[in-house]
Amino acid sequence: MGVRESHGDATGTPEAVEKGFATLDTLKIGVKAMVQKDGEFRKAELLSFRQRKDGPYFYVHYVDFNKRLDEWISASRIDLSQEVEWPLPEKPEKKKTGAGNKAPSKNKRARAGSRDVSATPDRLVGKNINVGKAQRPSKAGGKENRVVEDAVEGAQAVITPKKDPEDVEMVDVADAHSIKLEDEKNMAPATREEEIERLRTSGSMTQNPTEIHRVRNLNRLQMGKYEIEPWYFSPYPSSFTDVDMVYIDEFCLSYFDDKRAFERHRSKCTLLHPPGNEIYRDDYISFFEVDGRRQRTWCRNLCLLSKLFLDHKTLYYDVDPFLFYCMCTRDETGCHLVGYFSKEKDSAEGYNLACILTLPQYQRRGFGRLLISFSYELSKREGKLGSPEKPLSDLGLLGYRQYWRETLVEILVEPGRESVSENELALLTSMTEKDVHETLVVLNMLRYHKGNWIIVLTDQAIEEHKKRIEKEKIKGTRKIDPARLQWKPPVFTASSRTWNW
């Protein structure tokens, strides 16, 4: 007999959990059991089952851990000497009544507290003391200059003025005008550690119930000299599921489930770089612009590959409306793909980036920042303000947060800069005013003072900037040199901007 226990959920409602001992024959999908992982036992949910020659295998998700850690395990790694949690039976659906039910109103009330940025004074920047006259921001541009939404108030943070009897207290903007950020779950963390912890246990990094059936279908990849373990599901042919190694040509991105077939292909393949125009080259990297309409097969292969490492990516077939900007390192054997970002040929929302990925074997080496920086260099050439398409992946969000923070602080600490508006910051960086504003909110650098919004360059921001500069002096840093960019904004016909058979 199983034992039923009660555990409170996030809303305070107790949730019954039935526990009991299981055998290999009674295990089923939805059971939570203790599974051996890296020398210790962790609670994991069984999501799928398959029978192999050497016995049964289960696909598991470790509770409260990153979804990309999901994996196939043998039955021997499940500790059946401990009780398991049985899945609760599904609750029967309530019957719908006829005349008594009222249809919900189609015209839902707009979110409370939304305000028009163009109706508020421009937020001026000073070094804690200089406040200029209130200005109105530009009304030009798209959504980014029109609406900023309100959100739940944060904790109060009041800064005492310095020995000026006429000065009033400078209250944190989160109290004076609470801002609802576009992604409530991901924005406004207290510290970087809390942000990483939140990403570890929420968002795309945990198991999405609607994607449970999409278990990771490939075991390992070989790409060039690297062996890679995929993170997520990607719709490669079903026959690839049963092989231990998938071979991917690092230049043409063709994929094979047989080593001999792959080696035969490599002996004949002549492609040594992405099939597009090289628009940037320095001593270290190159960028190639690839048109999805002209190189459909290559771009589809790229999307299939990137889907293995991007949880929520859905597009992998309709590549015609996109340009792909591929970053490569060079050596005597060719140009090796490091990462890429895609961009719509004609974005109605003004996005300058649709999808971004640094391949796992090249992560944590500064390539992500170069990709982001390059996307904004293209926006500067176009004379537009740009922003990445939402939602960002977990690692993409971290990368953009860091880029936005460092870029804005770098401008604000420039000698001789006394005041600057958010609109001017946007024009200097090609970031949208919305991204500028939300970054300042997250950094706790926006204050309301004497009827004006001002940006306060906090001691913490200055200290972090100094540490980064010292670190870059020791380790070195790579930046995009705009003078090396050989590119003009492409112009497309209507048929080239959309899918066209």
ABEGO torsion letter per residue (X at the ends): XBBBBBBBBAAGBBBBBBBEBBBAAABBBGBBBBBBBGGBBBBBBBABBBBBAAEBBBBBBBBGBBAAABBBBBAAABBAABBBBBBBBBBBBBBBBBAABBBBBABBBBBBGBBBAAABBBBBBBBGABBBBBBBBBABEBAAAABBBBBBBBBBBBBBBBGBAABBBBBBAAAABBBBBABAAABGBABAAAAAAAAAABEAABBBAAAAABBBABABBBBEABBBBBABBBBBBAAAAABABBBBBAAAGBBBABAAAAAAAAAABABABBBBBBABBBAABBBBBBBAAABAAAAAAAAAAAAAABAABABAABAAABBBBBBBBBBAAEBBBABBBBBBABBAAGBABABBBBBAAABGAGAAAAAAAAAAAAAAAAGBBBBBBOBBBAAAAAAAAAAAAAAAAAAAABBGBABBBAAAAAAAAGBBAAAAAAAAAAAGABBBBGGBBBBBBBAAAAAAAAAAAAAAAAAEBBBBBAAABBBBBBBBBAAAABBBX
